[in-house]
Amino acid sequence: MIPGLCDAHMHIESGMLTPAEFARAVIPHGTTSMFTDPHEIANVLGLDGVRYMHDEALMQPVNIFTQMPSCAPSAPGLETTGHEITPKDVEEAMNWPGIIGLGEMMNFPGVAGADPKMLAEIAATQAAGKTVGGHYASPDLGPDFAA
């Protein structure tokens, strides 16, 4: 028995694939599990798009663990998107079977600055007893932070 690869962070739809086609492509190469945050489809189709990706992911012969997108759009005011994820959307998705938590909270300035939308998304996730995924990048911390 050889263990399969677990991809800890990915966006299936960024590769222009559905979960079914993605699974078909990665299984022969040993990937058996992945954690996905479908924030790109959330930008385009909103909660309906996330639900589509999640429901199809549940039907695949690999483990696709879906996190609810937290920041769609990721840069409000700097980009135009078809939809916006709201705290109400996050609260609803936390009740879907198989959603493991809130994905990639990229708006760390919003969290640190007590942005009501970001705090409401986090609160909805915590109320459901699920995990809030972080996102942080700072070249000044380098290897010390990574350790």
Secondary structure, 3 states (H helix, E strand, C coil): CCCCEEEEEECHHHHCCCHHHHHHHHHHHCEEEEEECCHHHHHHHHHHHHHHHHHHHHCCCCEEEEEEECCCCCCECCECCCCCCCHHHHHHHCCCCCEEEEEEECCHHHHHCCCHHHHHHHHHHHHCCCEEEECCCCCCCHHHHHC
